[in-house]
Amino acid sequence: MPLITPTEVSTIAFVNALDPALILPAFITTAETKYIVPLVTQVLITKITETPSEYSTLVENYIKPYEAFCIKYMFYNQLLTETDTFPTSDEQRKAALQEVLSIMEVNRDLLAQYLNENFPDSPVISSTKKIAGFRIG
C-alpha cells in the first residue's frame, strides 16, 4: 500500500498543482522502494501500514514530504530529459534538478533525525559527511 497519493505529491511538491494523473503509480512504487524503505526499514513500513494512526506524525510530517520530492525529482528528470516541451538549456535543466535534490536532502535529513530521536532501537546512520553543515562527497 503506497504511503502517499498522487494528489498529495502534487500538493506537497509542486508550486502550481500538477494533474495527479501525471504522477504514475510507478513513480510512487519506485520512490518508496529506492528512497523510503532503505531509510525507514521494511519492518517499520509494515508497522505503519498495520497501525497508521500510531505513526501519523512520522508519515505526514516526515515521510510524505521526503517522498513527494523524490517523486518530483524522478518526474522532472524524465520530463526534462525525454521531452522538448520546455526550451531550456542543459544548465537550466541541471539547476532545476539540483534544486529538487537539495530539497530532497533537507527532507531526508529531517526524516533521519526524527527516526533517530523516536526509534532509537534502529538508528539511521548517515553515510554522507558534512563540514559546517554542507554535504561533501
Contacts in CASP RR format, 6 or more apart in sequence:
PFRMAT RR
TARGET T0000
AUTHOR 0000-0000-0000
METHOD contacts of the structure
MODEL  1
MPLITPTEVSTIAFVNALDPALILPAFITTAETKYIVPLVTQVLITKITE
TPSEYSTLVENYIKPYEAFCIKYMFYNQLLTETDTFPTSDEQRKAALQEV
LSIMEVNRDLLAQYLNENFPDSPVISSTKKIAGFRIG
1 49 0 8 1.000
2 25 0 8 1.000
2 28 0 8 1.000
2 29 0 8 1.000
2 32 0 8 1.000
3 32 0 8 1.000
3 36 0 8 1.000
3 45 0 8 1.000
3 48 0 8 1.000
3 59 0 8 1.000
3 63 0 8 1.000
3 64 0 8 1.000
3 67 0 8 1.000
4 28 0 8 1.000
4 63 0 8 1.000
4 64 0 8 1.000
4 67 0 8 1.000
4 68 0 8 1.000
4 71 0 8 1.000
5 20 0 8 1.000
6 20 0 8 1.000
6 21 0 8 1.000
6 22 0 8 1.000
6 23 0 8 1.000
6 28 0 8 1.000
7 20 0 8 1.000
8 64 0 8 1.000
8 68 0 8 1.000
9 18 0 8 1.000
9 20 0 8 1.000
9 23 0 8 1.000
9 27 0 8 1.000
9 28 0 8 1.000
9 67 0 8 1.000
9 68 0 8 1.000
9 71 0 8 1.000
9 72 0 8 1.000
10 17 0 8 1.000
10 18 0 8 1.000
10 19 0 8 1.000
10 20 0 8 1.000
10 23 0 8 1.000
11 17 0 8 1.000
12 64 0 8 1.000
12 65 0 8 1.000
12 68 0 8 1.000
12 69 0 8 1.000
13 68 0 8 1.000
13 69 0 8 1.000
13 71 0 8 1.000
13 72 0 8 1.000
14 72 0 8 1.000
18 75 0 8 1.000
22 75 0 8 1.000
23 71 0 8 1.000
23 75 0 8 1.000
27 71 0 8 1.000
27 74 0 8 1.000
27 75 0 8 1.000
28 67 0 8 1.000
28 71 0 8 1.000
30 74 0 8 1.000
31 67 0 8 1.000
31 70 0 8 1.000
31 71 0 8 1.000
31 74 0 8 1.000
32 45 0 8 1.000
32 67 0 8 1.000
34 70 0 8 1.000
35 66 0 8 1.000
35 67 0 8 1.000
35 70 0 8 1.000
35 104 0 8 1.000
35 108 0 8 1.000
36 45 0 8 1.000
36 63 0 8 1.000
36 66 0 8 1.000
36 67 0 8 1.000
36 70 0 8 1.000
37 45 0 8 1.000
39 108 0 8 1.000
39 111 0 8 1.000
39 112 0 8 1.000
39 115 0 8 1.000
39 124 0 8 1.000
40 48 0 8 1.000
40 63 0 8 1.000
40 111 0 8 1.000
40 115 0 8 1.000
41 122 0 8 1.000
43 122 0 8 1.000
44 55 0 8 1.000
44 119 0 8 1.000
44 122 0 8 1.000
47 54 0 8 1.000
47 55 0 8 1.000
48 55 0 8 1.000
48 58 0 8 1.000
48 59 0 8 1.000
52 59 0 8 1.000
58 114 0 8 1.000
58 115 0 8 1.000
58 118 0 8 1.000
61 114 0 8 1.000
62 107 0 8 1.000
62 110 0 8 1.000
62 111 0 8 1.000
62 114 0 8 1.000
62 115 0 8 1.000
63 111 0 8 1.000
65 107 0 8 1.000
65 110 0 8 1.000
66 104 0 8 1.000
66 107 0 8 1.000
66 108 0 8 1.000
66 110 0 8 1.000
66 111 0 8 1.000
69 100 0 8 1.000
69 103 0 8 1.000
69 104 0 8 1.000
69 107 0 8 1.000
70 104 0 8 1.000
72 100 0 8 1.000
73 97 0 8 1.000
73 100 0 8 1.000
73 101 0 8 1.000
73 104 0 8 1.000
76 96 0 8 1.000
76 97 0 8 1.000
76 100 0 8 1.000
77 97 0 8 1.000
79 85 0 8 1.000
79 86 0 8 1.000
80 86 0 8 1.000
80 88 0 8 1.000
80 93 0 8 1.000
80 96 0 8 1.000
80 97 0 8 1.000
81 93 0 8 1.000
88 96 0 8 1.000
105 135 0 8 1.000
109 126 0 8 1.000
112 124 0 8 1.000
112 126 0 8 1.000
115 122 0 8 1.000
115 123 0 8 1.000
115 124 0 8 1.000
116 123 0 8 1.000
116 124 0 8 1.000
128 135 0 8 1.000
128 137 0 8 1.000
129 135 0 8 1.000
129 136 0 8 1.000
129 137 0 8 1.000
130 136 0 8 1.000
END
